[in-house]
Every structure is written in C-alpha cells, then in structure tokens.
C-alpha cells in the first residue's frame, strides 16, 4: 500500500480549499437579507473547495482512509454549470426568475439516483470503478464526458447573457470575470479528459482543473474584502421599497440673480438642442433617477445614461450644465449624498454601518463617500449620524445637501 504524503502542490491546493470554506459562510452572512443571489456564489465556493480537498486526498493517497468518498464527489461537476448560469441570470435581471429553475438540477438528481446504490454499498464490497463491465463502472467512465457536454452548453448560455451586462450595469466587470473563470474551468476539464487518452499523458496535468478552481476561489476571496459591493446586487423593486425611505430627490440649478438672463455656456451656443427641449430632457432625467435610482450603480457612465435617455453624450452634458448647473459626476454624487443622508436618518449604526450606506447609494469606497459627503454637508457621515443621535428633539441641525430638495 502506498504511503500517503503531501507535496508542495497538494499542500497548496489544500490551503486554497480551506480558504474557500472559510470565505463561503462569511459571504453568506455579509449578504444579510439579500442572500439569495449570493447563495449561488457560496455554493460554487463550497463545492469547489470540497472537490479540491477530494483531489488532494486522491493525489496524496489519503483517500484510502476515507474510501466512501470515492465516486461521489465527481457528481459535483453536474452542478457547476447551473450554479454559474442561474447566478448570472439573476444578476442580469434581479426582478425576474426566468423559466423553471428546477429543471437545471435534473442531471445531478438523475446522476445521484443512479449512483446511490453504489454509494450505499460498503467500500470493501463495491465493484471496481476503473475497470470491469458493471453498470456503475460504465456510468463512472461516461460521467466526465456527460459533464463536459453540460459544461459546454452552460458556457454558451453564459455568453448569451453578455448583452444584459452592458455599459452602466453595476455587475458588468464581475460578470466578465465570472464568465472567464467558468470557461477556464471548462477548458481545463476538456483538455484533461482529451489528453488523458494519449500515450504521453502525465497525471500532473490534472492540476489544471484544480488551478482553475483555485483561481475562482482566490478571486472571490480577494473581492470579498477589497470590493464587497459586487456581492451586494441591486435589490429587487419590492426589496427597495422595504429597505429605502420614501424620498424623492431632485437636483436644482443655482438660482440666477434677479433680472439676469439665464447663463448659457459658450460651448453650447451652437448646439442643436433648443432651451425648451433641454428643460424637458432635464425633467425626464430627474424622473428617471427618481424612479430607477440609476445613480446607485457604481459603474454608471455618461455614455450609458445618454443612451438610456436617447440623447448624445454632448447633449446630456449640455442638459446637466445648463439646466442643473452640475457636471455628470457632481450630479451623481449629489443624488448619492442626498439618499445617504436619508439612510443615515432612517437607520441606526447597528442596522447599517457607514460603508454599507456608501455602497447602497453607489459609491465604490469609503474615502470617496466621505469626501463627497463632507463637501456637500460640511460634516463626515459619522459626524452627521452623531449629530442626529445627539439631537433628541428630532429637529434638523443642518439643511439637506445644497442643491437637493424633497419633491
């Protein structure tokens, strides 16, 4: 019997697997009430980590001490395609559930049922899997190819979701990284099973699959601490209504001096957008922001917003500058700070801490949030909340953000 041992590769993969098992529950707890979409990531992370540990046991020879695991973990491959696809579909359309999700789990359910008699057989009485003509050996030999076909099918489905993550979507970059990780896993599986048929095959090439899984685990682990907002997707309409105070935000341009004609920047003197049309577009912009709160998307850009309104980039800049007296980023920050004030008024530190408020209204990090908030109110968010706490009479000690008013 081979003496079990861990080398550098198996030790490294084992550490990555334990990292995944450590991060997975933290992600789920961090998601709070909006844990449903993140649950897919947690499931992938957990299954990848368990599969990695299984490979480590097999490579190192320790699997002989836990033989009942043999032949069962391979079924996890039938879950990865549905988990990636359903998660990205949920991010693409938070309000929708799409066609019946239960159908995606049928291949795994059928595989588990077919394998159940063999898995329930005591390890010493099981027929061999790698040789012999029994049903379970044939199924086990066909399983990698069945799983690879399924992985390729879901890979194509992920590519078809790409148009839903266009410019301005808050999860666009995250969706691209996820798709790349998934396809890396598919290619690693495909190349391994193809190369395994060749005479010059080396068993160490099996590490390619584990490297692909490790890359995903590292990506999630890093983002969980560096950019956790990617795991806080845009809430569904019903959830927004429950979580967000009812407030209508409107940005108003500074009032001109009495008797003075409205200022018109020189660069827009020859614009094809008449003043009355610009006023109407400003009204549409305000209404769109009030209804859909697009400013909550950290990656929202001028081009994407202009396309949504059916305007050119130049004309939207004109509307913002002429009608609202702000540039694009000033406008977004004004709306974000206004909602942040309402959230700080409506929630306690225990319900939402400062960074959670920042992410909820569309800021990427605490530094830019503090800077924009203090510039608008003269206070940091912590000072703002503290004054609210000290103000037991409930009177406002300071006005709303300049240029913002309740509708």
Buried (B, 14 or more C-beta within 10 A) or exposed (E): EEEEEBEEBBEBBBEBBBBBBEBBEBBBEBBEEBBEBBBBBBBBBBBBBBBBBBBBBBBBBBBEEEEEBBBBBBBBBBBBBBBBBBBBBBBBEBEEEEEEEEEBBEBBEEBBEBBEEBBEEEEEEBEEBEEEEBEBBEBBEEBBEBBBEBBBEBBEBBEEBBEBBEBBBBBBBBBEBBBBBBBBBBBBBBEBBEBEEEEEEEEEEBBBBBBBBBBBBBBBBEBBEEBBBBBBBBBBEEBBEEBBEEBEBBBBBEEEEEEEEEEBEEEBEEBEBEEEBBEEBBEBBBEBBBEBBBBBBBBBBBEBBBBBBEBBBBBBBBBBBBBBBBEBEBBBBBBBBBBBBBBBEBBEBEEBBBBBBBBBBBBEBBEBBBEBBBEBBEBBBBEBBEEBEEEEEEEEEEEBBBBBBEE
